[in-house]
Amino acid sequence: RLSPQAWASAGLRPKADGVRRSAWEMLSLAAFDMHAMRRAVAQGAPGHVLPPAPLSVDFHVACEARYERHVARLGEQEEALRRGHALPFPEGTDFGALGELSCEERERLARAPPRTPRGEWA
């Protein structure tokens, strides 16, 4: 973890909030430069070197770092949706009152109402 000053001295633009950040955290920020990242690590953490890598690897690592939080949040939202789909409809739900459905869909639901949004029938 390097200070904002150490990152800035290597040509990166960290947040000026005084928080020490790892290379991974710096990659998750919008503006990054892998060459500057390697210089900063070499200058700020002697003995720690980010070895050169093909451009495609640098790009992949930067994408992983940048979108890691978003992918985790989507996973949490998906799990919440999955839990919601397991909840049963209230007894006596009037599917015919759902104007968003076609007449055919409302008729089918009236004939055989599902127990849950997932489509489980009693």
Backbone as numpy.savetxt, mean C-alpha at the origin, in Angstrom:
# Nx Ny Nz CAx CAy CAz Cx Cy Cz
20.79 4.62 9.69 19.93 5.80 9.69 20.82 7.04 9.69
20.51 7.93 8.75 21.29 9.14 8.63 20.42 10.36 8.92
21.07 11.43 9.31 20.36 12.68 9.60 19.95 13.34 8.28
18.99 14.26 8.35 18.62 14.99 7.13 19.82 15.72 6.51
20.72 16.22 7.35 21.89 16.93 6.85 22.79 15.98 6.05
22.98 14.74 6.54 23.81 13.77 5.83 23.19 13.42 4.48
21.88 13.23 4.44 21.21 12.94 3.17 21.34 14.12 2.23
21.16 15.34 2.76 21.23 16.54 1.92 22.64 16.75 1.37
23.66 16.42 2.15 25.04 16.61 1.68 25.37 15.70 0.49
24.60 14.63 0.32 24.81 13.72 -0.81 23.93 14.09 -1.99
23.17 15.17 -1.87 22.36 15.62 -2.99 20.91 15.20 -2.94
20.48 14.57 -1.86 19.08 14.18 -1.73 18.33 15.28 -0.99
17.01 15.29 -1.13 16.19 16.31 -0.47 15.30 15.68 0.58
15.83 15.47 1.78 15.01 14.87 2.83 14.09 15.92 3.47
13.14 15.45 4.23 12.31 16.37 5.00 13.22 17.01 6.05
13.06 18.28 6.27 13.90 18.99 7.24 13.25 18.95 8.62
12.97 17.73 9.09 12.29 17.59 10.38 13.20 17.03 11.47
14.47 16.82 11.15 15.42 16.33 12.15 15.37 14.83 12.39
14.48 14.12 11.70 14.33 12.67 11.90 15.37 11.92 11.08
16.08 11.01 11.73 17.07 10.18 11.04 16.31 9.10 10.28
16.69 8.88 9.02 15.99 7.91 8.17 16.96 6.91 7.55
16.45 5.72 7.32 17.22 4.67 6.65 17.16 4.91 5.14
18.00 4.20 4.41 17.97 4.29 2.95 16.61 3.84 2.43
16.06 2.81 3.03 14.73 2.32 2.62 13.67 3.40 2.80
13.72 4.08 3.95 12.75 5.16 4.20 12.95 6.31 3.21
14.19 6.61 2.89 14.46 7.68 1.93 13.93 7.31 0.55
14.06 6.05 0.18 13.55 5.61 -1.12 12.04 5.73 -1.20
11.36 5.66 -0.05 9.90 5.74 -0.06 9.42 7.17 -0.29
10.31 8.14 -0.20 9.93 9.53 -0.45 9.87 9.78 -1.96
9.21 10.84 -2.35 8.96 11.10 -3.77 10.24 11.33 -4.58
11.14 12.16 -4.10 12.34 12.49 -4.87 13.51 11.63 -4.39
14.10 10.87 -5.29 15.24 10.04 -4.92 16.18 9.91 -6.10
17.39 9.54 -5.80 18.41 9.33 -6.82 19.30 8.23 -6.27
19.33 7.07 -6.92 20.07 5.93 -6.38 21.56 6.21 -6.26
22.13 6.99 -7.19 23.56 7.31 -7.08 23.82 8.16 -5.85
22.95 9.14 -5.62 23.08 9.97 -4.43 22.85 9.13 -3.17
21.93 8.17 -3.26 21.66 7.28 -2.12 22.91 6.50 -1.76
23.58 5.97 -2.76 24.82 5.21 -2.50 25.91 6.11 -1.89
26.03 7.33 -2.41 27.03 8.28 -1.86 26.72 8.59 -0.41
25.45 8.85 -0.11 25.06 9.20 1.25 25.35 8.07 2.22
25.04 6.85 1.83 25.30 5.70 2.70 26.80 5.55 2.92
27.59 5.69 1.85 29.04 5.55 1.97 29.64 6.65 2.85
29.14 7.88 2.73 29.66 9.00 3.52 29.17 8.95 4.96
27.89 8.67 5.13 27.29 8.76 6.47 27.41 7.52 7.31
27.68 6.40 6.69 27.79 5.14 7.43 29.00 4.38 6.91
30.21 4.82 7.30 31.42 4.16 6.81 31.36 2.65 7.04
31.80 1.92 6.04 31.77 0.46 6.14 30.49 -0.14 5.57
29.46 0.68 5.38 28.21 0.22 4.78 28.16 0.73 3.36
28.07 -0.16 2.43 28.09 0.22 1.02 26.90 -0.40 0.32
26.22 0.41 -0.49 25.19 -0.12 -1.37 25.89 -0.42 -2.69
26.07 -1.67 -3.02 26.82 -2.00 -4.24 26.07 -1.54 -5.49
26.82 -1.27 -6.55 26.17 -0.90 -7.81 25.24 -2.03 -8.27
24.18 -1.65 -8.92 23.23 -2.64 -9.42 22.72 -2.17 -10.77
22.21 -3.09 -11.58 21.62 -2.69 -12.86 20.45 -1.72 -12.62
20.21 -0.88 -13.58 19.14 0.11 -13.48 17.80 -0.55 -13.17
17.54 -1.71 -13.75 16.26 -2.38 -13.51 16.11 -2.79 -12.05
17.20 -3.19 -11.42 17.16 -3.57 -10.00 16.93 -2.32 -9.15
17.66 -1.25 -9.45 17.46 0.01 -8.73 16.00 0.45 -8.82
15.44 0.38 -10.01 14.06 0.79 -10.22 13.11 -0.08 -9.41
13.34 -1.40 -9.44 12.48 -2.33 -8.69 12.54 -2.04 -7.19
13.73 -1.86 -6.66 13.90 -1.59 -5.22 13.21 -0.28 -4.85
13.38 0.75 -5.68 12.75 2.04 -5.40 11.23 1.91 -5.42
10.69 1.16 -6.36 9.24 0.95 -6.43 8.73 0.20 -5.20
9.46 -0.84 -4.81 9.07 -1.60 -3.61 9.02 -0.68 -2.40
10.04 0.14 -2.23 10.09 1.04 -1.07 8.97 2.07 -1.12
8.76 2.64 -2.30 7.78 3.70 -2.43 6.36 3.21 -2.18
6.04 2.01 -2.66 4.65 1.56 -2.60 4.36 0.56 -1.48
5.34 0.24 -0.66 5.16 -0.72 0.43 4.00 -0.34 1.35
3.94 0.92 1.77 2.86 1.37 2.67 1.50 1.22 2.00
1.42 1.58 0.72 0.14 1.54 0.02 -0.35 0.10 -0.15
0.57 -0.79 -0.47 0.20 -2.20 -0.63 -0.27 -2.77 0.71
0.39 -2.40 1.79 -0.04 -2.87 3.12 -1.43 -2.35 3.45
-1.68 -1.07 3.15 -3.00 -0.50 3.43 -4.08 -1.18 2.59
-3.78 -1.48 1.33 -4.76 -2.17 0.49 -5.06 -3.56 1.03
-4.04 -4.23 1.56 -4.25 -5.54 2.17 -5.17 -5.45 3.38
-5.00 -4.40 4.18 -5.87 -4.19 5.35 -7.30 -3.91 4.90
-7.46 -3.11 3.85 -8.80 -2.80 3.35 -9.47 -4.05 2.77
-8.68 -4.87 2.09 -9.23 -6.11 1.52 -9.70 -7.04 2.63
-8.93 -7.13 3.69 -9.32 -7.99 4.82 -10.59 -7.46 5.48
-10.72 -6.15 5.64 -11.93 -5.56 6.22 -13.13 -5.85 5.32
-12.94 -5.75 4.01 -14.02 -6.05 3.08 -14.43 -7.52 3.17
-13.44 -8.39 3.28 -13.71 -9.83 3.40 -14.51 -10.11 4.68
-14.14 -9.46 5.78 -14.89 -9.65 7.03 -16.32 -9.14 6.87
-16.48 -7.99 6.18 -17.82 -7.44 5.96 -18.70 -8.34 5.12
-18.10 -9.01 4.15 -18.87 -9.91 3.30 -19.33 -11.16 4.03
-18.74 -11.43 5.17 -19.14 -12.61 5.95 -20.30 -12.29 6.90
-20.61 -11.00 7.07 -21.71 -10.62 7.96 -23.05 -10.95 7.30
-23.99 -11.49 8.06 -25.29 -11.84 7.45 -26.15 -10.60 7.19
-27.01 -10.71 6.16 -28.00 -9.66 5.92 -29.00 -9.72 7.07
-29.58 -8.58 7.45 -30.62 -8.62 8.49 -31.81 -9.47 8.02
-32.45 -10.12 8.94 -33.63 -10.95 8.65 -34.68 -10.08 7.99
-35.26 -10.56 6.90 -36.33 -9.85 6.21 -35.85 -8.71 5.31
-34.59 -8.73 4.90 -34.09 -7.69 4.00 -34.91 -7.69 2.72
-35.38 -6.50 2.33 -36.21 -6.36 1.13 -35.31 -6.02 -0.06
-34.90 -7.05 -0.79 -34.03 -6.83 -1.95 -34.77 -6.16 -3.09
-36.10 -6.23 -3.09 -36.90 -5.58 -4.11 -36.84 -4.06 -4.01
-36.44 -3.54 -2.85 -36.38 -2.09 -2.65 -35.06 -1.50 -3.17
-34.15 -2.34 -3.62 -32.85 -1.86 -4.12 -33.00 -1.44 -5.58
-33.17 -0.15 -5.82 -33.38 0.36 -7.16 -32.19 0.20 -8.09
-31.00 -0.02 -7.52 -29.80 -0.17 -8.34 -29.78 -1.50 -9.09
-30.61 -2.44 -8.66 -30.63 -3.76 -9.28 -31.64 -3.82 -10.42
-31.39 -4.68 -11.37 -32.35 -4.87 -12.46 -33.56 -5.64 -11.92
-34.64 -5.61 -12.68 -35.84 -6.35 -12.26 -35.53 -7.83 -12.10
-34.76 -8.37 -13.04 -34.40 -9.79 -12.98 -33.61 -10.11 -11.72
-32.66 -9.24 -11.36 -31.86 -9.47 -10.15 -32.73 -9.42 -8.90
-33.64 -8.47 -8.85 -34.53 -8.36 -7.68 -35.43 -9.58 -7.56
-35.94 -10.07 -8.70 -36.81 -11.26 -8.68 -36.03 -12.48 -8.18
-34.81 -12.66 -8.67 -34.00 -13.80 -8.24 -33.71 -13.73 -6.74
-33.36 -12.52 -6.26 -33.07 -12.37 -4.83 -34.33 -12.59 -3.99
-35.49 -12.20 -4.49 -36.74 -12.43 -3.74 -37.05 -13.92 -3.65
-36.75 -14.66 -4.72 -37.01 -16.11 -4.72 -36.06 -16.86 -3.80
-34.80 -16.47 -3.81 -33.79 -17.18 -3.01 -32.80 -16.17 -2.44
-33.18 -15.50 -1.32 -32.30 -14.47 -0.76 -31.02 -15.07 -0.17
-29.88 -14.46 -0.46 -28.64 -14.96 0.12 -28.56 -14.62 1.60
-27.79 -15.40 2.31 -27.60 -15.16 3.74 -26.58 -14.05 3.97
-25.54 -13.96 3.11 -24.48 -12.96 3.26 -24.21 -12.29 1.91
-23.53 -11.13 1.91 -23.16 -10.48 0.65 -22.26 -11.36 -0.21
-21.56 -12.28 0.39 -20.66 -13.17 -0.35 -21.47 -14.12 -1.23
-22.77 -14.25 -0.97 -23.61 -15.10 -1.78 -23.86 -16.46 -1.15
-23.69 -16.56 0.15 -23.97 -17.85 0.83 -25.47 -17.91 1.07
-26.03 -19.07 0.76 -27.46 -19.26 0.98 -27.69 -20.14 2.17
-28.79 -19.89 2.85 -29.11 -20.66 4.06 -29.43 -22.10 3.76
